[in-house]
Amino acid sequence: MKKIIVFIFLVTGLCITSNAQSDLKARIEFEEGEKAFNESRYDEAVNRLSKAQDFLGVWSAKISYLKILSLDKLADYQKFENSHTQLLNKEVKLYMDFVSKNQETIIEDKFKAVYRIDEKINYAYKLSQNEKMPEYLNGIEAYDKKDYAAALKLWEQAAVKGNLLAMDKISDMYRDEIGVKRDYEKSIEWDTKAAAQGHYPSIADIGTMYYQGWGVTIDYQKAVEKLTLGAENGLDYAMYYLGNLYCDKKSTIQDTAKGVEWLTKAATLGYVPAMVKLGWINYDNKNYKKAMDWFKMASDKGSSEALVDVGHLYTRGQGVTVDNLEAMKWFQMAIDKGYPLGMFRAAYLYQKGLGVNKDIHKAISLYVMAAEKGYGSSKEWIPVSNSMEVLAEIYRTGDGVKKDKKLADEWQAKCDAVRRKK
């Protein structure tokens, strides 16, 4: 019988364990773990490497290093208490302790990689402490009550103490005009303070501003640099904006394949706008069935926009048979969520009698509802202004109602005002 060759290289290449069978099992599990890592199956890699460690019976730098790299892919650096982050923290401490006692046996590149991961863990720990700061928590409570002045004051107090989350919140208020007058310069100022201390959401936000040209000159290269840092550190919205940037035909660094890759990563993490964007990319490529899949996935996650998009495909018969009644069901779900575009689309079906009995008064009611709803996002002003314009046309021409020049002029003036503002 052949003598079993024991696995001698797992513990820094120097240690031989006494149980040859366990050593062989450790080697098999390590090789399977390495294969899983190379194929991006990180959960399996961690499980295999843990088994290898158990079979070996002693701590191994070689196993630990690969386990650290695997856990790095799974950890949520925005949540220190996350189970993968906690496990990674424990493993990194063991590795760094080993390094301090065995410096002559350590490969420098491997140490650098673990050191960078240790920095990210320390960042995650700092965030967890920031989350518990009284001024920050009281600011959240005030903000939820829409007492924005109090929230801003409390977060400014927290920011003075170095709270990165508070700095990011203040920046968001100035950028999104929440309780304060929009001020992109102040927004970038606060994001820059947090970014200087490695706060990835703030770094990504700066990238978004360079992409959109908010308070700065559009700079796609800087946008990619900042957004990539956020995306590579697990921020789904950074992945989304990075994907958009690469897919943007106006961008000087357009790379649709890379853009779809980042959007898919964001969608896989459950980021709904990425699902909607992927739906429209497939729609533009006339892959309507795939578009419908993405829209339905997004609607299942609560997207009002996606509900309307599904209905739109039914009205057009793209990827499905034309079915205006089915479309109305989807539009109604969007209406129930207060989404103006759902109101606008449903109003049109009633106005034209498509899939439902023609009812101009029901149509007008829905157009008015959309017009008076206002808009909470950059996309919602379009159905709002369009509804106003249609109402003006209905009263101007007397489409199913008595002509009323005064009303027509009033709705047109409102429409023009909205469009001038945008």
LOGU-419319 format. One record per residue: residue in three letters; x, y, z of N, C-alpha, C in turn. Coordinates in steps of 0.05 Angstrom, whole numbers. Example, Ala and Ser with C-alpha at 12.3 -4.5 7.8 and 13.67 -1.06 7.14 Angstrom:
<atoms>
- ala	264	-114	156	246	-90	156	264	-66	156 .
- ser	257	-45	142	273	-21	143	258	1	157 .
</atoms>
This chain:
<atoms>
- met	17	-24	0	0	0	0	18	25	0 .
- lys	9	44	-16	25	69	-17	23	83	10 .
- lys	44	95	17	44	111	42	30	137	36 .
- ile	12	145	53	-2	170	50	17	194	55 .
- ile	19	211	35	36	235	39	20	256	54 .
- val	30	263	77	15	282	94	17	310	82 .
- phe	-3	326	90	-5	354	79	12	372	97 .
- ile	35	380	86	54	394	103	55	424	99 .
- phe	40	434	79	44	462	72	23	482	81 .
- leu	3	472	95	-19	490	102	-11	510	125 .
- val	6	500	143	14	518	165	41	531	158 .
- thr	40	552	144	64	567	136	85	551	121 .
- gly	77	526	112	96	510	97	116	495	115 .
- leu	112	496	142	132	484	160	121	462	178 .
- cys	96	462	183	84	445	204	73	419	192 .
- ile	79	397	205	68	371	197	50	361	220 .
- thr	26	354	215	8	344	236	11	314	239 .
- ser	3	304	262	7	275	268	-13	257	254 .
- asn	-37	267	247	-57	250	236	-58	253	205 .
- ala	-46	234	191	-43	236	162	-70	237	148 .
- gln	-90	223	158	-116	223	146	-129	250	148 .
- ser	-127	262	172	-139	289	176	-124	309	158 .
- asp	-98	306	156	-83	324	139	-93	322	110 .
- leu	-98	298	100	-107	294	73	-134	307	69 .
- lys	-152	303	89	-178	315	87	-176	346	87 .
- ala	-157	356	103	-153	385	104	-144	395	77 .
- arg	-126	380	64	-116	388	38	-139	388	17 .
- ile	-155	368	18	-178	366	-1	-196	390	3 .
- glu	-203	395	28	-222	418	33	-209	445	25 .
- phe	-183	447	30	-170	472	22	-171	476	-8 .
- glu	-165	454	-23	-165	456	-52	-193	463	-63 .
- glu	-213	450	-50	-241	456	-58	-248	485	-51 .
- gly	-238	494	-28	-243	522	-20	-230	542	-39 .
- glu	-205	535	-47	-191	552	-66	-205	553	-93 .
- lys	-216	531	-101	-231	530	-126	-256	546	-124 .
- ala	-270	544	-102	-295	559	-98	-289	589	-98 .
- phe	-266	597	-85	-258	625	-85	-253	635	-113 .
- asn	-239	620	-129	-232	628	-156	-257	630	-174 .
- glu	-278	616	-166	-303	616	-182	-324	635	-169 .
- ser	-314	651	-150	-331	672	-137	-354	660	-120 .
- arg	-350	635	-111	-369	623	-93	-359	626	-64 .
- tyr	-361	650	-54	-347	657	-30	-358	644	-5 .
- asp	-384	641	-3	-395	627	20	-385	599	22 .
- glu	-385	585	0	-375	558	-1	-345	557	6 .
- ala	-330	577	-4	-302	578	1	-297	580	31 .
- val	-312	598	45	-309	601	74	-315	575	88 .
- asn	-336	562	80	-344	536	93	-322	515	89 .
- arg	-312	513	65	-292	493	59	-266	499	74 .
- leu	-258	524	75	-233	531	89	-236	527	119 .
- ser	-260	532	130	-265	527	158	-262	497	164 .
- lys	-272	480	147	-269	451	150	-240	443	148 .
- ala	-225	455	130	-197	450	127	-182	456	153 .
- gln	-189	479	165	-177	487	190	-183	467	212 .
- asp	-208	458	213	-217	439	234	-201	412	231 .
- phe	-199	403	206	-185	378	201	-156	380	208 .
- leu	-144	403	202	-116	407	207	-110	407	237 .
- gly	-128	419	252	-125	419	281	-109	441	293 .
- val	-95	456	276	-79	479	285	-85	502	266 .
- trp	-81	527	276	-85	550	259	-65	551	236 .
- ser	-75	559	212	-57	559	189	-59	587	175 .
- ala	-36	599	171	-35	625	158	-44	623	129 .
- lys	-38	601	116	-46	597	88	-76	595	86 .
- ile	-88	580	103	-118	577	103	-130	604	111 .
- ser	-119	616	132	-131	641	142	-130	663	120 .
- tyr	-108	665	105	-106	686	85	-128	683	64 .
- leu	-133	659	54	-153	655	34	-181	659	46 .
- lys	-184	651	71	-210	655	85	-216	685	88 .
- ile	-195	701	94	-198	730	96	-206	742	70 .
- leu	-193	733	48	-201	744	22	-230	737	15 .
- ser	-238	713	22	-266	705	17	-286	721	33 .
- leu	-280	724	59	-298	740	76	-299	769	69 .
- asp	-277	779	58	-276	807	48	-298	811	27 .
- lys	-303	791	11	-323	793	-10	-351	792	1 .
- leu	-354	781	25	-380	777	37	-387	797	58 .
- ala	-367	810	69	-371	828	92	-386	853	83 .
- asp	-402	864	101	-416	890	97	-402	910	114 .
- tyr	-385	927	102	-369	946	117	-385	970	126 .
- gln	-411	970	119	-429	991	130	-442	981	156 .
- lys	-439	955	162	-451	944	186	-431	926	200 .
- phe	-419	936	221	-398	922	235	-409	896	248 .
- glu	-435	897	256	-447	874	270	-455	852	251 .
- asn	-452	857	225	-458	836	205	-442	811	211 .
- ser	-454	787	209	-440	762	217	-414	758	201 .
- his	-415	763	175	-390	760	159	-369	780	168 .
- thr	-377	804	174	-357	824	183	-345	816	209 .
- gln	-362	805	227	-352	797	253	-332	774	250 .
- leu	-339	754	233	-321	732	229	-295	741	216 .
- leu	-297	760	197	-273	771	185	-255	785	205 .
- asn	-268	800	222	-253	815	243	-237	795	260 .
- lys	-249	773	268	-236	753	284	-212	741	269 .
- glu	-217	734	244	-196	721	228	-172	740	223 .
- val	-178	765	218	-157	785	213	-140	789	238 .
- lys	-153	789	262	-138	792	287	-118	769	291 .
- leu	-128	745	284	-110	721	287	-86	724	267 .
- tyr	-92	733	243	-71	735	223	-51	757	231 .
- met	-61	780	240	-43	802	247	-26	795	272 .
- asp	-38	779	290	-23	770	313	-1	751	305 .
- phe	-7	734	286	13	716	275	36	731	262 .
- val	29	752	247	49	768	233	68	781	253 .
- ser	57	791	275	74	805	295	95	786	307 .
- lys	89	760	307	107	740	319	124	726	299 .
- asn	117	728	273	131	713	253	137	730	228 .
- gln	148	753	232	151	772	210	169	762	188 .
- glu	189	745	195	208	736	175	195	716	156 .
- thr	172	704	162	160	684	144	137	695	128 .
- ile	130	721	131	107	733	118	114	744	91 .
- ile	96	738	71	99	750	45	87	778	45 .
- glu	103	798	37	95	826	40	68	832	26 .
- asp	64	823	2	40	829	-13	15	818	2 .
- lys	18	795	14	-5	784	29	-11	800	53 .
- phe	11	809	67	7	825	90	-7	852	83 .
- lys	2	864	61	-11	889	52	-41	885	47 .
- ala	-48	863	34	-76	857	29	-92	855	54 .
- val	-81	841	74	-96	837	99	-96	864	115 .
- tyr	-75	879	113	-74	905	126	-96	924	116 .
- arg	-100	924	89	-121	941	77	-148	932	86 .
- ile	-152	906	89	-178	895	98	-182	903	128 .
- asp	-160	902	143	-161	910	171	-170	940	174 .
- glu	-160	956	156	-168	984	155	-198	987	150 .
- lys	-209	971	132	-238	972	126	-254	962	150 .
- ile	-243	943	165	-257	933	189	-258	956	210 .
- asn	-235	969	213	-234	992	232	-254	1014	225 .
- tyr	-257	1018	198	-276	1037	188	-304	1028	196 .
- ala	-310	1003	192	-337	992	199	-342	995	229 .
- tyr	-322	990	245	-325	994	274	-331	1023	281 .
- lys	-317	1041	268	-321	1069	273	-350	1077	266 .
- leu	-360	1067	244	-388	1072	236	-407	1062	257 .
- ser	-402	1038	268	-420	1027	288	-420	1044	313 .
- gln	-398	1057	320	-397	1075	342	-411	1101	336 .
- asn	-408	1111	311	-422	1135	302	-452	1131	304 .
- glu	-462	1107	297	-490	1102	297	-502	1104	325 .
- lys	-485	1100	346	-495	1100	374	-493	1127	387 .
- met	-480	1146	373	-476	1173	386	-503	1186	391 .
- pro	-508	1196	415	-534	1208	422	-542	1231	403 .
- glu	-524	1249	396	-531	1271	378	-540	1261	351 .
- tyr	-527	1240	341	-535	1229	315	-562	1216	317 .
- leu	-567	1200	338	-593	1186	341	-615	1206	345 .
- asn	-610	1227	361	-631	1248	365	-636	1263	339 .
- gly	-616	1266	323	-620	1279	297	-637	1262	279 .
- ile	-634	1236	279	-650	1217	264	-680	1220	273 .
- glu	-684	1221	299	-711	1223	310	-724	1249	301 .
- ala	-709	1271	302	-719	1297	294	-725	1297	264 .
- tyr	-708	1286	248	-711	1284	219	-737	1269	212 .
- asp	-741	1246	226	-765	1230	221	-790	1245	227 .
- lys	-788	1263	246	-811	1280	253	-813	1305	235 .
- lys	-796	1306	216	-794	1329	197	-787	1355	210 .
- asp	-773	1353	233	-762	1376	246	-734	1379	236 .
- tyr	-731	1389	212	-706	1390	198	-686	1409	210 .
- ala	-695	1431	221	-677	1450	234	-664	1437	258 .
- ala	-679	1423	274	-668	1409	298	-649	1387	289 .
- ala	-656	1372	268	-639	1351	258	-612	1361	249 .
- leu	-613	1384	234	-589	1395	224	-570	1404	247 .
- lys	-582	1416	267	-566	1426	290	-553	1403	305 .
- leu	-569	1382	309	-558	1358	323	-536	1344	307 .
- trp	-540	1342	281	-520	1329	265	-495	1346	263 .
- glu	-498	1373	263	-474	1390	263	-458	1386	289 .
- gln	-472	1382	311	-459	1376	337	-444	1349	336 .
- ala	-457	1329	323	-445	1303	320	-421	1305	301 .
- ala	-423	1321	280	-401	1323	261	-376	1335	273 .
- val	-380	1354	291	-358	1367	305	-342	1345	321 .
- lys	-356	1325	329	-343	1303	344	-332	1281	325 .
- gly	-333	1287	299	-321	1268	280	-340	1247	269 .
- asn	-366	1251	273	-386	1231	264	-389	1232	234 .
- leu	-380	1212	220	-380	1211	191	-409	1209	180 .
- leu	-426	1194	194	-454	1191	186	-468	1218	187 .
- ala	-463	1234	207	-475	1260	210	-466	1278	187 .
- met	-441	1277	181	-430	1294	159	-445	1287	133 .
- asp	-449	1261	128	-462	1252	104	-491	1261	103 .
- lys	-504	1260	126	-532	1268	128	-535	1298	122 .
- ile	-517	1314	133	-518	1343	128	-514	1348	98 .
- ser	-495	1334	86	-491	1337	58	-516	1331	42 .
- asp	-529	1309	49	-554	1301	35	-575	1323	37 .
- met	-577	1335	61	-598	1356	64	-593	1380	45 .
- tyr	-568	1388	43	-562	1410	25	-564	1403	-5 .
- arg	-557	1378	-11	-559	1369	-39	-588	1366	-48 .
- asp	-604	1354	-30	-632	1347	-38	-652	1368	-29 .
- glu	-642	1390	-18	-660	1413	-9	-681	1403	11 .
- ile	-671	1391	32	-688	1380	53	-686	1398	78 .
- gly	-705	1416	82	-705	1433	106	-686	1457	103 .
- val	-671	1458	81	-653	1480	77	-653	1487	47 .
- lys	-643	1510	40	-641	1517	12	-619	1500	-1 .
- arg	-625	1490	-25	-605	1474	-39	-578	1489	-42 .
- asp	-557	1476	-34	-531	1488	-35	-510	1466	-41 .
- tyr	-504	1463	-67	-486	1441	-75	-457	1445	-63 .
- glu	-449	1470	-60	-422	1475	-49	-420	1465	-21 .
- lys	-441	1470	-5	-440	1461	23	-442	1430	24 .
- ser	-458	1420	5	-461	1391	4	-434	1377	-2 .
- ile	-420	1387	-21	-393	1376	-28	-374	1381	-5 .
- glu	-376	1404	8	-358	1410	31	-361	1389	53 .
- trp	-386	1382	60	-390	1362	81	-382	1334	71 .
- asp	-388	1328	46	-380	1301	36	-350	1299	35 .
- thr	-336	1321	29	-307	1320	27	-295	1315	55 .
- lys	-307	1327	75	-297	1322	103	-299	1293	110 .
- ala	-322	1281	104	-326	1252	110	-309	1234	92 .
- ala	-306	1242	67	-291	1226	48	-262	1225	56 .
- ala	-252	1247	67	-224	1248	75	-217	1228	97 .
- gln	-238	1219	111	-234	1199	131	-243	1171	122 .
- gly	-246	1168	95	-252	1142	84	-281	1134	83 .
- his	-299	1153	86	-328	1146	86	-337	1141	57 .
- tyr	-342	1116	50	-347	1109	22	-373	1121	11 .
- pro	-395	1123	27	-419	1135	16	-414	1165	8 .
- ser	-398	1179	24	-392	1207	17	-374	1208	-8 .
- ile	-356	1190	-10	-339	1189	-34	-356	1184	-59 .
- ala	-375	1165	-56	-392	1158	-79	-410	1182	-86 .
- asp	-420	1196	-65	-437	1219	-70	-422	1241	-86 .
- ile	-397	1245	-79	-381	1264	-95	-379	1255	-124 .
- gly	-376	1229	-127	-375	1218	-155	-401	1223	-170 .
- thr	-423	1220	-156	-449	1225	-168	-452	1254	-176 .
- met	-441	1273	-160	-443	1301	-166	-426	1308	-190 .
- tyr	-403	1295	-193	-386	1300	-216	-400	1288	-241 .
- tyr	-414	1266	-238	-428	1254	-260	-451	1272	-270 .
- gln	-467	1283	-250	-490	1299	-257	-484	1328	-261 .
- gly	-460	1337	-252	-454	1366	-255	-468	1383	-235 .
- trp	-472	1372	-211	-486	1386	-189	-465	1402	-173 .
- gly	-464	1428	-179	-446	1445	-164	-417	1444	-173 .
- val	-412	1426	-192	-385	1423	-204	-387	1419	-234 .
- thr	-365	1423	-248	-365	1417	-276	-365	1387	-280 .
- ile	-381	1377	-298	-382	1349	-304	-354	1338	-310 .
- asp	-347	1317	-296	-320	1305	-300	-324	1275	-298 .
- tyr	-327	1261	-320	-333	1233	-320	-310	1216	-308 .
- gln	-285	1225	-311	-263	1210	-301	-263	1211	-270 .
- lys	-268	1235	-259	-269	1237	-229	-294	1222	-219 .
- ala	-315	1223	-234	-340	1209	-226	-334	1179	-225 .
- val	-321	1168	-245	-315	1139	-245	-297	1132	-222 .
- glu	-277	1148	-217	-258	1143	-195	-272	1141	-168 .
- lys	-289	1160	-163	-303	1161	-137	-325	1139	-135 .
- leu	-340	1136	-156	-361	1116	-156	-350	1088	-154 .
- thr	-328	1083	-167	-316	1057	-166	-307	1050	-138 .
- leu	-297	1069	-123	-289	1064	-95	-314	1056	-79 .
- gly	-336	1070	-83	-360	1063	-69	-371	1036	-78 .
- ala	-371	1031	-104	-381	1006	-115	-365	982	-105 .
- glu	-339	985	-106	-321	963	-97	-323	957	-68 .
- asn	-334	976	-53	-338	971	-24	-368	966	-17 .
- gly	-382	956	-38	-408	944	-32	-432	963	-33 .
- leu	-429	988	-41	-451	1007	-42	-468	1003	-67 .
- asp	-492	993	-63	-509	987	-86	-515	1011	-104 .
- tyr	-520	1034	-91	-527	1058	-107	-502	1068	-122 .
- ala	-478	1063	-112	-454	1071	-126	-451	1053	-151 .
- met	-458	1027	-148	-457	1009	-171	-477	1018	-192 .
- tyr	-501	1028	-182	-522	1037	-200	-513	1061	-216 .
- tyr	-502	1081	-203	-494	1105	-217	-470	1100	-235 .
- leu	-452	1082	-226	-429	1075	-242	-439	1060	-268 .
- gly	-458	1043	-264	-470	1029	-287	-483	1048	-306 .
- asn	-498	1067	-295	-511	1088	-312	-490	1104	-327 .
- leu	-468	1111	-314	-448	1127	-327	-435	1112	-350 .
- tyr	-429	1087	-346	-418	1071	-368	-437	1067	-391 .
- cys	-463	1067	-385	-484	1063	-406	-492	1089	-419 .
- asp	-485	1111	-407	-493	1137	-417	-479	1144	-443 .
- lys	-495	1149	-464	-484	1155	-490	-469	1182	-491 .
- lys	-475	1199	-472	-462	1225	-470	-434	1223	-457 .
- ser	-430	1200	-443	-406	1197	-428	-382	1193	-446 .
- thr	-359	1204	-438	-335	1202	-454	-321	1175	-449 .
- ile	-331	1160	-430	-319	1134	-424	-340	1112	-426 .
- gln	-358	1114	-445	-379	1095	-448	-369	1067	-452 .
- asp	-380	1048	-437	-374	1020	-439	-398	1005	-430 .
- thr	-417	999	-449	-443	988	-442	-440	961	-427 .
- ala	-422	944	-436	-418	918	-424	-411	921	-394 .
- lys	-392	939	-389	-384	944	-361	-407	956	-345 .
- gly	-422	974	-358	-445	986	-345	-466	966	-337 .
- val	-472	948	-355	-492	927	-349	-482	909	-327 .
- glu	-456	904	-327	-444	888	-306	-449	900	-278 .
- trp	-444	926	-276	-447	940	-250	-477	942	-243 .
- leu	-493	947	-262	-522	949	-257	-533	922	-247 .
- thr	-523	900	-259	-532	874	-251	-523	867	-223 .
- lys	-499	876	-216	-489	872	-188	-507	887	-168 .
- ala	-515	912	-175	-532	928	-158	-560	914	-156 .
- ala	-570	905	-179	-596	891	-179	-596	866	-162 .
- thr	-574	851	-164	-571	827	-149	-571	832	-119 .
- leu	-562	856	-111	-563	864	-83	-591	875	-75 .
- gly	-609	875	-95	-636	884	-89	-641	914	-94 .
- tyr	-623	928	-107	-627	956	-112	-646	960	-135 .
- val	-670	969	-129	-692	970	-148	-687	988	-172 .
- pro	-676	1012	-169	-672	1028	-193	-654	1014	-214 .
- ala	-636	997	-205	-619	983	-224	-635	962	-239 .
- met	-655	950	-226	-673	932	-240	-688	946	-262 .
- val	-699	970	-256	-714	986	-275	-696	994	-298 .
- lys	-672	1002	-292	-653	1011	-313	-647	987	-332 .
- leu	-642	964	-320	-637	940	-337	-661	933	-354 .
- gly	-685	938	-343	-709	934	-359	-709	951	-383 .
- trp	-702	977	-380	-703	995	-403	-680	990	-423 .
- ile	-657	981	-412	-635	973	-431	-644	950	-449 .
- asn	-658	931	-437	-668	908	-453	-690	917	-471 .
- tyr	-706	936	-462	-728	947	-478	-717	960	-503 .
- asp	-696	977	-499	-684	991	-522	-671	972	-541 .
- asn	-663	949	-531	-651	928	-548	-672	909	-560 .
- lys	-698	917	-555	-721	901	-565	-722	873	-553 .
- asn	-709	869	-530	-712	844	-515	-735	848	-495 .
- tyr	-759	848	-505	-782	856	-488	-789	837	-466 .
- lys	-785	811	-471	-790	791	-450	-771	795	-427 .
- lys	-746	800	-433	-726	805	-411	-733	831	-397 .
- ala	-741	851	-413	-749	876	-401	-772	872	-381 .
- met	-792	857	-390	-815	851	-373	-806	837	-347 .
- asp	-787	819	-349	-777	804	-325	-765	824	-305 .
- trp	-749	842	-315	-736	862	-297	-757	881	-285 .
- phe	-776	890	-301	-797	908	-291	-814	894	-270 .
- lys	-821	869	-275	-837	855	-255	-822	850	-229 .
- met	-796	844	-233	-779	840	-209	-778	866	-192 .
- ala	-775	889	-206	-774	915	-192	-801	921	-179 .
- ser	-823	914	-193	-850	920	-182	-855	903	-158 .
- asp	-845	879	-158	-847	861	-134	-833	873	-110 .
- lys	-813	889	-116	-797	902	-94	-809	929	-87 .
- gly	-832	936	-99	-846	961	-91	-842	985	-109 .
- ser	-831	981	-132	-826	1004	-150	-852	1013	-165 .
- ser	-861	1037	-159	-884	1048	-173	-878	1052	-203 .
- glu	-854	1060	-209	-845	1065	-237	-847	1038	-252 .
- ala	-838	1016	-240	-839	991	-254	-867	981	-259 .
- leu	-885	987	-240	-913	980	-245	-924	992	-271 .
- val	-917	1017	-275	-926	1031	-299	-912	1020	-323 .
- asp	-886	1013	-320	-871	1001	-343	-883	975	-352 .
- val	-892	958	-333	-905	933	-340	-931	939	-356 .
- gly	-946	958	-345	-971	965	-359	-966	976	-387 .
- his	-944	991	-389	-937	1003	-415	-932	981	-436 .
- leu	-918	960	-428	-913	938	-446	-939	924	-455 .
- tyr	-958	922	-436	-984	910	-444	-999	928	-463 .
- thr	-997	954	-460	-1011	971	-479	-999	970	-507 .
- arg	-972	965	-508	-958	964	-534	-957	936	-546 .
- gly	-963	916	-530	-960	889	-539	-932	881	-545 .
- gln	-914	889	-527	-886	884	-531	-877	862	-511 .
- gly	-871	838	-522	-865	816	-505	-889	801	-494 .
- val	-912	813	-498	-938	801	-490	-959	809	-511 .
- thr	-982	797	-508	-1005	804	-526	-1017	831	-515 .
- val	-1025	848	-533	-1037	873	-525	-1061	867	-507 .
- asp	-1061	880	-483	-1082	876	-464	-1085	901	-447 .
- asn	-1102	919	-456	-1105	945	-442	-1118	942	-415 .
- leu	-1136	922	-413	-1149	917	-387	-1128	908	-366 .
- glu	-1110	890	-375	-1088	882	-357	-1070	905	-351 .
- ala	-1065	922	-371	-1049	946	-366	-1061	964	-345 .
- met	-1088	967	-346	-1102	983	-327	-1098	973	-298 .
- lys	-1096	947	-295	-1092	935	-268	-1065	945	-257 .
- trp	-1045	945	-274	-1018	953	-266	-1018	983	-260 .
- phe	-1031	999	-278	-1032	1028	-273	-1047	1034	-247 .
- gln	-1068	1018	-241	-1083	1023	-217	-1066	1018	-192 .
- met	-1049	998	-193	-1031	992	-171	-1012	1016	-166 .
- ala	-1004	1028	-188	-986	1052	-186	-1002	1076	-175 .
- ile	-1027	1078	-183	-1045	1099	-173	-1048	1097	-143 .
- asp	-1052	1072	-134	-1056	1067	-106	-1032	1075	-89 .
- lys	-1009	1076	-102	-984	1084	-89	-979	1114	-92 .
- gly	-998	1128	-106	-996	1157	-109	-976	1165	-131 .
- tyr	-972	1148	-151	-952	1154	-171	-965	1168	-195 .
- pro	-957	1193	-201	-970	1209	-222	-970	1196	-250 .
- leu	-949	1182	-257	-948	1170	-284	-970	1148	-287 .
- gly	-976	1134	-265	-997	1114	-266	-1024	1128	-271 .
- met	-1028	1151	-258	-1053	1166	-262	-1055	1176	-291 .
- phe	-1032	1186	-302	-1032	1196	-329	-1038	1174	-349 .
- arg	-1025	1151	-346	-1030	1128	-364	-1058	1118	-363 .
- ala	-1069	1115	-339	-1097	1106	-336	-1116	1126	-348 .
- ala	-1111	1152	-343	-1128	1172	-354	-1130	1171	-384 .
- tyr	-1108	1165	-397	-1107	1163	-426	-1125	1140	-436 .
- leu	-1124	1117	-422	-1141	1094	-429	-1170	1101	-427 .
- tyr	-1178	1116	-406	-1206	1124	-403	-1213	1145	-424 .
- gln	-1195	1163	-430	-1200	1183	-450	-1206	1171	-478 .
- lys	-1190	1150	-484	-1193	1138	-511	-1210	1113	-511 .
- gly	-1219	1104	-487	-1235	1080	-486	-1220	1055	-493 .
- leu	-1195	1052	-484	-1178	1029	-490	-1178	1010	-467 .
- gly	-1191	986	-471	-1192	966	-450	-1213	972	-429 .
- val	-1224	996	-429	-1245	1004	-410	-1266	1021	-426 .
- asn	-1289	1024	-414	-1309	1042	-427	-1298	1071	-427 .
- lys	-1302	1084	-450	-1293	1112	-452	-1307	1128	-432 .
- asp	-1292	1144	-416	-1304	1160	-395	-1287	1185	-391 .
- ile	-1294	1207	-405	-1278	1231	-405	-1277	1244	-377 .
- his	-1299	1240	-362	-1299	1252	-335	-1280	1237	-316 .
- lys	-1279	1211	-319	-1260	1195	-304	-1231	1202	-312 .
- ala	-1228	1206	-339	-1201	1214	-349	-1193	1241	-338 .
- ile	-1211	1260	-338	-1204	1286	-328	-1197	1285	-298 .
- ser	-1213	1269	-283	-1208	1266	-255	-1179	1255	-250 .
- leu	-1171	1236	-266	-1144	1225	-262	-1122	1245	-271 .
- tyr	-1128	1259	-293	-1108	1279	-302	-1105	1301	-280 .
- val	-1127	1309	-269	-1126	1330	-248	-1111	1319	-223 .
- met	-1116	1293	-217	-1103	1281	-194	-1072	1281	-198 .
- ala	-1064	1274	-223	-1036	1274	-229	-1024	1302	-228 .
- ala	-1039	1321	-240	-1029	1349	-241	-1026	1361	-213 .
- glu	-1044	1354	-196	-1044	1366	-169	-1027	1350	-149 .
- lys	-1018	1327	-158	-1001	1310	-141	-974	1323	-136 .
- gly	-965	1337	-155	-938	1349	-153	-918	1327	-160 .
- tyr	-892	1332	-156	-872	1313	-163	-851	1312	-141 .
- gly	-845	1287	-133	-825	1283	-112	-798	1274	-123 .
- ser	-797	1269	-148	-771	1261	-160	-768	1274	-187 .
- ser	-744	1272	-198	-737	1285	-223	-754	1275	-246 .
- lys	-764	1250	-244	-779	1238	-266	-809	1246	-265 .
- glu	-819	1252	-241	-848	1256	-238	-859	1282	-249 .
- trp	-841	1301	-255	-851	1327	-266	-862	1323	-294 .
- ile	-853	1302	-308	-862	1298	-335	-892	1291	-337 .
- pro	-901	1270	-322	-930	1264	-323	-947	1287	-311 .
- val	-935	1301	-291	-950	1323	-279	-955	1345	-300 .
- ser	-934	1353	-314	-936	1374	-334	-952	1365	-358 .
- asn	-949	1339	-366	-964	1328	-388	-994	1327	-382 .
- ser	-1001	1321	-357	-1029	1320	-349	-1041	1348	-352 .
- met	-1026	1368	-343	-1035	1396	-346	-1039	1403	-375 .
- glu	-1021	1395	-391	-1023	1402	-420	-1047	1388	-433 .
- val	-1052	1363	-425	-1075	1349	-436	-1101	1362	-427 .
- leu	-1102	1369	-402	-1126	1383	-391	-1131	1409	-407 .
- ala	-1110	1424	-412	-1113	1449	-428	-1124	1442	-455 .
- glu	-1115	1421	-468	-1124	1413	-494	-1153	1404	-493 .
- ile	-1161	1389	-473	-1188	1380	-471	-1208	1403	-469 .
- tyr	-1201	1423	-452	-1219	1446	-449	-1217	1465	-473 .
- arg	-1194	1465	-486	-1192	1483	-509	-1208	1472	-533 .
- thr	-1208	1446	-536	-1222	1434	-560	-1250	1424	-553 .
- gly	-1256	1422	-527	-1282	1411	-519	-1284	1382	-525 .
- asp	-1264	1367	-518	-1263	1338	-522	-1280	1324	-501 .
- gly	-1306	1321	-507	-1324	1307	-489	-1335	1325	-467 .
- val	-1327	1350	-466	-1337	1369	-447	-1341	1396	-461 .
- lys	-1354	1414	-447	-1358	1441	-458	-1332	1456	-459 .
- lys	-1328	1470	-482	-1303	1486	-484	-1302	1506	-462 .
- asp	-1278	1511	-452	-1274	1530	-430	-1246	1542	-433 .
- lys	-1245	1565	-447	-1220	1578	-453	-1205	1586	-427 .
- lys	-1219	1595	-407	-1207	1603	-382	-1192	1580	-369 .
- leu	-1207	1558	-367	-1194	1534	-355	-1171	1524	-372 .
- ala	-1174	1525	-398	-1153	1516	-416	-1128	1533	-412 .
- asp	-1131	1559	-410	-1109	1577	-406	-1096	1573	-379 .
- glu	-1112	1568	-359	-1102	1564	-332	-1084	1539	-330 .
- trp	-1094	1517	-343	-1078	1492	-342	-1053	1495	-359 .
- gln	-1054	1509	-381	-1031	1513	-398	-1010	1530	-383 .
- ala	-1019	1550	-369	-1001	1567	-354	-986	1551	-332 .
- lys	-1001	1533	-319	-989	1516	-298	-968	1498	-311 .
- cys	-975	1487	-334	-957	1469	-348	-931	1484	-355 .
- asp	-934	1508	-366	-911	1523	-375	-893	1530	-350 .
- ala	-906	1536	-328	-890	1543	-303	-874	1519	-294 .
- val	-886	1495	-295	-871	1471	-286	-847	1466	-304 .
- arg	-852	1469	-330	-830	1463	-349	-808	1484	-348 .
- arg	-815	1509	-342	-795	1529	-339	-777	1523	-315 .
- lys	-790	1514	-294	-776	1508	-269	-755	1486	-273 .
- lys	-763	1466	-290	-745	1443	-295	-724	1451	-315 .
</atoms>
